[in-house]
Amino acid sequence: MSEPVTAAPVESLDPAHRLPLTFTARRRGKAPRHLADLSTDERREVAVAAGLPAYRADQLSRHYFVHLTRDPEAMTDLPAAVRDRLTEALLPPLVTEVRTLTADRGATIKTLWRLHDATTVESVLMAYPGRNTVCISSEVGCGMACPFCATGQMGLTRNLSAAEIVEQVRLAAATCADGTLTGEPSRLSNVVFMGMGEPLANYNAVMGAVRRLTDPAPRGFGISARSVVVSTVGLVPQIDRLAAEGIPVTLAVSLHAPDDALRDDLIPVNSRWKVGELLDAARRYFETTGRRVSIEYALIKDINDQKWRAQLLADELNRRGRGWVHVNPIPLNPTPGSMWTASTRAVEATFVDTLTKAGITTTVRDTRGSDIDGACGQLAAQVLEGGER
Ligand code: SF4
């Protein structure tokens, strides 16, 4: 939930426009407050506190979530006198493009964004037949310290605000809408939280963003909850919290090993919540939401790709029921200097075959952007959503 909005004291109001100046103040490290941090009622409260009718906030929301713009010049239904001040107060610039790379004949666009405090995050937009997917970041860096992941080596700098997350989605949607991605206007259909950061470690901001993504237009983008994927390396209490939200997003568990002995090394948070506890929580998520859970499994040569581990994974999943889970093995795209590399195709095929024979639905994920150093600091940035090979 976003922070409650309180009316600014009279002295702090700009006398010309009566907008609360606190909304433009920049706190060090913390992103300026933005429309996308607020619920519909909170946005209206801001408009009223600024001496404007509540419906002005709705008009601004429509420009942002439907027309995908924060440009005051485009908001011709708003009086010119209040346009700039309203956008300044509720749509401050949050991200600035630093660098954009394309790959896969233009079907993959990776962008590095600079935030208000000069920190940077990445997002990757990918076109597939029938859908467009953006992979977004939820934190600057990551505190989970997974040793195979470039982002994990950075440590955590800070959490993103809900609006900083939403801005990555708006800009991706605009890139689809203006025809840049596919050569003709198209729609952003899928959002995956698999960029930099552990989404469930920044729970409130991520949930605020999920609400903006799934709220019907013009309150939000109106993206189907089933088309939003929230990943986790295994913060068990937050998985249960997510299940109780009543927004049935798809949960993706980055498992990478079916046994604690190996997973303790690959995913340090496994020392807190073991494989069994994590899979139990994933099963509860399925029972509560009815959404089949995705198990992400990066295939790392000679580390976790043995046939016996595929069988153990199948046994652990089947022990908790049938038809509740889908496994996505992912060929590792190693980060520079990494001692790990991808499994061979033959080993990958055996791994998949073992799972399939055990009755586990399995799809090897497409990799994207490998020729543009496609790593979004981590595995999943290259990998996501679809593309059976
Ligand atoms: S793999 Fe994910 S959770 Fe682990 S360090 Fe990288 S970004 Fe964080």
Boltz pocket constraint, residues with backbone or C-beta under 6 A from the ligand:
constraints:
  - pocket:
      binder: B
      contacts: [[A, 141], [A, 142], [A, 143], [A, 144], [A, 145], [A, 146], [A, 149], [A, 150], [A, 151], [A, 152], [A, 153], [A, 195], [A, 196], [A, 197], [A, 198], [A, 233], [A, 377], [A, 378], [A, 379]]
      max_distance: 6.0
